[in-house]
Amino acid sequence: MINHLKFIKEVKCGRIYRYSYKSCGSNFNDFTDTIFNKSKVPMGEMLYILFNLDNKSIKQMSEELISSRQAIHRIAKLFREVVSKKQKNS
């Protein structure tokens, strides 16, 4: 897939690749157009929230992760919305 994109540069930022198009100069990365896009919450914490949505409260997870309840709530809401959409489409 990447061969036909004609990208000018591929930069590895940690484990995430960033790409630039030659023709228009726009950029994208491995998380573009996903719920992980532009999130400042580490991936490990996001996965922790995902796996504990049904087992723990937002308050409990925020205390364990030392994050704000608002941040945990926002991520939990995103995960629930994605799951809800997938279930409706099935």
C-alpha positions as CSV (number, residue, x, y, z in Angstrom):
1,M,0.0,0.0,0.0
2,I,2.7,2.5,0.9
3,N,4.6,2.1,-2.4
4,H,1.9,3.9,-4.4
5,L,1.5,6.8,-2.0
6,K,4.8,8.4,-3.2
7,F,5.7,9.6,0.2
8,I,8.8,11.8,0.6
9,K,9.9,10.7,4.1
10,E,9.2,8.1,6.7
11,V,10.2,9.1,10.2
12,K,10.0,6.7,13.1
13,C,8.9,8.4,16.3
14,G,9.2,5.7,18.9
15,R,7.1,2.9,17.5
16,I,4.9,5.2,15.4
17,Y,5.8,6.0,11.8
18,R,5.0,9.4,10.3
19,Y,4.7,9.9,6.6
20,S,4.6,12.9,4.2
21,Y,3.1,13.0,0.7
22,K,5.3,14.4,-2.0
23,S,2.5,15.9,-4.0
24,C,0.6,17.9,-1.4
25,G,3.0,17.9,1.6
26,S,0.3,16.6,4.0
27,N,1.3,14.3,6.9
28,F,-0.2,11.3,8.5
29,N,0.9,8.6,11.0
30,D,-0.1,5.1,12.0
31,F,-2.9,6.5,14.3
32,T,-4.4,9.0,11.8
33,D,-8.2,8.6,11.7
34,T,-8.3,6.4,14.8
35,I,-9.4,7.0,18.4
36,F,-5.8,7.2,19.3
37,N,-5.1,10.2,17.1
38,K,-3.7,13.2,19.0
39,S,-4.2,11.6,22.4
40,K,-1.7,12.5,25.0
41,V,-2.7,9.5,27.1
42,P,-0.1,6.7,26.8
43,M,-1.2,3.6,24.8
44,G,-0.7,1.4,27.8
45,E,-3.1,3.5,29.9
46,M,-5.6,3.4,27.1
47,L,-5.5,-0.4,26.9
48,Y,-5.8,-0.5,30.7
49,I,-9.0,1.6,30.5
50,L,-10.3,-0.6,27.6
51,F,-9.8,-3.8,29.5
52,N,-11.2,-2.5,32.8
53,L,-14.3,-0.6,31.5
54,D,-16.7,-3.2,32.9
55,N,-14.8,-4.0,36.1
56,K,-13.8,-0.6,37.5
57,S,-15.3,2.8,38.0
58,I,-13.9,5.9,36.2
59,K,-12.9,7.3,39.7
60,Q,-11.0,4.1,40.6
61,M,-9.1,4.0,37.2
62,S,-8.2,7.7,37.5
63,E,-6.8,7.1,41.0
64,E,-4.8,4.0,39.8
65,L,-3.5,5.7,36.7
66,I,-3.0,9.1,38.4
67,S,-5.0,10.8,35.6
68,S,-7.9,13.1,35.8
69,R,-11.4,11.7,35.8
70,Q,-12.2,13.8,32.8
71,A,-9.5,12.2,30.7
72,I,-10.5,8.7,31.8
73,H,-14.1,9.4,31.1
74,R,-13.3,10.8,27.6
75,I,-11.4,7.7,26.7
76,A,-14.0,5.3,28.1
77,K,-16.7,7.2,26.2
78,L,-14.7,6.9,22.9
79,F,-14.2,3.1,23.4
80,R,-17.9,2.7,24.2
81,E,-19.0,4.6,21.1
82,V,-16.7,2.5,18.9
83,V,-18.1,-0.7,20.4
84,S,-21.6,0.5,20.0
85,K,-21.1,1.4,16.3
86,K,-19.5,-2.0,15.7
87,Q,-22.5,-3.8,17.3
88,K,-25.0,-1.8,15.3
89,N,-23.2,-2.6,12.0
90,S,-23.1,-6.3,12.8
